[in-house]
Amino acid sequence: MSPPLARALTAALGQPVVQLTPVAGGDLNDAYAATLGDGARVFVKTSADPAAAGSFVAEADGLRWLAEADALPVPDVLAVADEGSSAVRFLALRWIDAGTPTQRSEEALGRGLAALHAAGAPAFGGPAATLRIGPLTLPNEPAEDWPSFYATRRLEPLARLAHDRRALPADAPALLDRLTARLPQLAGPPEPPARVHGDLWSGNVLTDTRGMPWLIDPAAHGGHRELDLAMLRLFGGPSERCFQAYEEVAPLKPGAHERVGLWQLTPLLLHAALFGLAWGQRATAVLRRYA
């Protein structure tokens, strides 16, 4: 057990931490099940990486903003400490006992996402001026329309990060320039800003023992609703019944199927910036398709 983390959690939660058990928590943080003195368990993320300072506060704010929609459950934020490299940084959340996804849970996910998106957002971007995803910071200031936001706040900054880390093929910048010039035509019919999770791969949906889907690990902002759905398809997501249930509540605009790859560029470029050239090659193949 990490004594500094245990002491910090004890002070924040008002109960002694008697055990810290490592659990799966993603690629960017260490994660633990913290057992408290009364027997309750708490999920805890922590990181010693000073470059990621601020990410836990951003995640906590995102969870609270998604919870305001009263659409799909998110874990309660119990405590957060995110003061930089000199402090023990952590995010403590309500523990959710995991179950197995079923057709009913996938249908609930689809309907719940439709309700979450319909809750809306004041603008494309926000609520914070920057978006934190692990050690990366992306501009998140509002833009007047979705194509402008997607080009200048997502594709271009992520491509620069990936290029600076030598994670993009040589032809990617020119392809991106051609694609962003065409975005007003490629993006489909205009839609109002949706309240999006922002990092919705299947690993960020947790089904509990009652079969209820929970949203975890958000990069929440005002965005295009197709963005969440596209990412949910990228890494082995739920069955088509989830997406059918979504459209039963909130039908998508014409051409949505053809735009899936366009919205998947964001996570692909993000993975290139974080994990290297193999992801950059995959992103560039998508750029060639749309450019």
N, C-alpha and C positions, 0 to 999 in steps of 0.2 A: 504494500500500500504506500502511496506517495504521501508522506507526512505533510508537506506544505499544502497540497491540494485538499487533503482531509481536514486540515485546520481551517482553510479558507471556506470550505463548504460548511463546516460546523458553525462557523461564525455567521455565515449568510443564511443558513436554514434554521438556526436555533435548535438544532439537535446534533448529538454526536454522530459522526460517521464511523461505523464499526468495521466496515469492509468496503474495499473498492475492487471490483472484478472487471478486468478488461472485456469489452464486447466489441463487435463490429461497429465501426463508425465512419466509414468512408476512407478516402485516400488522403485527406488533408488534415485530419485531426486524430487525436487519441480519444477513445470513448470508454466509459466505465458505467457499470451498474453500481451505484452507491447505496449500500444498506445502512439505514439510519437506526438509531437506538430503539425506536418503537417498532422496528421490523419492516417499515415501508422502504420501497426502493425508488431511486431517482436516477434518471438518465443524465449523464454528465459528459459534455465535450470539453476538451482542453487542448491547448496548443502552446508550445514554447517558441513558435516562429514569430519574431517581432514584425515581420512583413504583413502578418495577418491581423495585427491589432485593429480593432474596430469591427471585425467580422461577426463577433458574437452579439454585440449590441445591435448590429444591422439585422441579424437573423431574428433576434428577439422582437425587434420592432416589426419585422415582416410577419412573424407569427401573429402578433396582436392585430395587425391590419387585416390579415386574412380572417381572423376570428370575428372581426366586426361584421363581416358579411353574413354570418350565421348560416353558412351553406354546407361546408364540410368541417368536421372537427379537426383541430390542431392541438398539440400538447400545450398545457399551461406552462408559462414561463415562471419558474420558481425563484430563480436568482441568476444574475449575470454579473461577471466581473471582467472588464476588458480594458484595462488601464495601461497597456503597453508592455514593453519587455521587462520592466522591473517588477511586475506584479504577477501573481498566479492568475492566469486568464481562464475563465470557464463559463459555460452556459449550462444551467441545471434546469431540466424539464420534467414534467410529470412522466412517470413510467407507464408505457402502454404494453400490455402483454400481447405478443404477436400471435395471430392465428393464420389460417390459410385462405387465400382469396377464392371466392366462388363466383358463379354467374351472378348471384344476387348482389354480392359486394361490388362486382364490376359495373353492374347496372346502377348501383347507388353512387359509384364514383362518377359515371357519366352524367347522371342527373345533378349531382352535387357540383361538378365543375361548371355546368350550365348556369346554376344559381350563383356560384362564385363570380363568374365572368359578368353576369348581369348586374351584380352589385356595383360595377363600374369603378371608374377612377376619374379624378379631376382633369387629367391630361395624359398624353403619352409620355411616360417618364414618372419621376417622383416615386413615393413622397419625399425621398431624400435626394440630394443633388448628385450623389455618387451611389453606385451599386457595388457592394462588396461580395465577391465570390472567392472564398479562401484568401489567398495572398494577392489576388488581382482586384484592381479598382477600375470600374468603368464609369464614364460620364453618364449621368442620368437626368440632366436638366430637361424639363418639358420641351417638346417640339410641337409645331402647329399641326402636323399630320404624321401618320404612321410611316410612310415611306421615308420622310426626312429623318425621323427618329431612328428607324432601323438602320439606315445608312450611316448616320453620323455618330450615333451613340452605341451602336453594336458592331456592325460589320467592319467599319474602318478602324476603330480602336482595337478590336480583337485581331484583325489582320496585321496591324502594326506590331502588336505584342508578339504574335506568332513569327512574323518576319524577323524581328529583332533577335528572336531566340533560334533563328535558322530552322524553323519548323514549317516553312512553306516552300513549295517548288518555285522556280524562277519566274514562271509565267503567271503566278497567282495575282500579283498587284495589277497587272494590265487587265486581267479577267475581272477583277473586282471593280475596277473603274468602269468597265463596260456594263457590268451588272447594275451598279448603283445608278448609272444614267438611265437605265430602263426600269428602275423600281416603281415609279408611278404607274407604269403599265402592267408590271408583273404582280403588284400587290393586291390586285382585285378590287372589288367595289369598296368604297369607303365604309368604315365602321367606327362607332364611338369607342373610346378607350375602355378596355375591360380590366377588371381586377385580376391579374394573373399571378400564378405561383412563380413562374419565371425560371424554374430549374426542374421541371416536372418529368424526370425520367422515372421508370418504374420503381427504382430503389428509394425514391422519395414519397412513395405511397405505402403506408403501413396498414395492413388489415388486422384488426384486433380479434380477440377470441369470439366476439359476437358477430363477426362478419362485417363490421363497419370499417370503411376506409378512412384513414387519417392522412393529412398532408403534413410532411415534415421537411425540414431543410430548405426553406424557400429563398428565392432571390426576388421577392415580391415587388411589383411596380405596375404602373398603368401601361398596358400593351395591347397587342392584337390577340384576340382569343384563340386564333388558330395556332399561335406560338406554343401554348401549353399542349394542345392536342398533337402537334407535330413532334414535339420532343417525347411525348408519351409513347410514340410509335418507334422511337429510334433505337432503343436498347432492349428489345424484347418485352414490350409493354403488354397491356391486357388484351383480351380478345376483342373482336369486332363488336361484340355485344355492348361493350362500354361506349364505343363511339356511336352506335345506333341509339342507345339510351340518351346520349347527349343531344343528338339531332331530333329526337322525339320531343324534347323540351325546347331546343333552340337550334333550328335548322341552319346549316352553314350556307354561305353565299355561293353562287355558281363558281366553279373552277377551284374549289378548296382542295380537292384531291391533287390537282396539278401544282399547288403551292406548297405542299408538305415539305419537299426537299429544300425549298427556298428558306423556310423558317428553321429547318434543321441546320442551316449554316452556322447559326449562333453557337450551339453546343459543340459542333465540330471544330470551329475555330478556337473556341475556349479550350477544348481538349488539346488542340495543337499547341497552344500557348503553354499549357501546363505539362503536357506529356510527350510532345515531340512530333517528329516529321511524319510518322505513319498517319497520324490524325490530320496533319496538314495536307497530305496527299489525298486523303478521303474528301476533305473540304474542297480541294481544288477540282476534283472530279465533278462535284456539284456545281462549282462556279462555271465550269465549261458547259455544263448542261443549260444553265440559265443565261450565260453571257452570249 
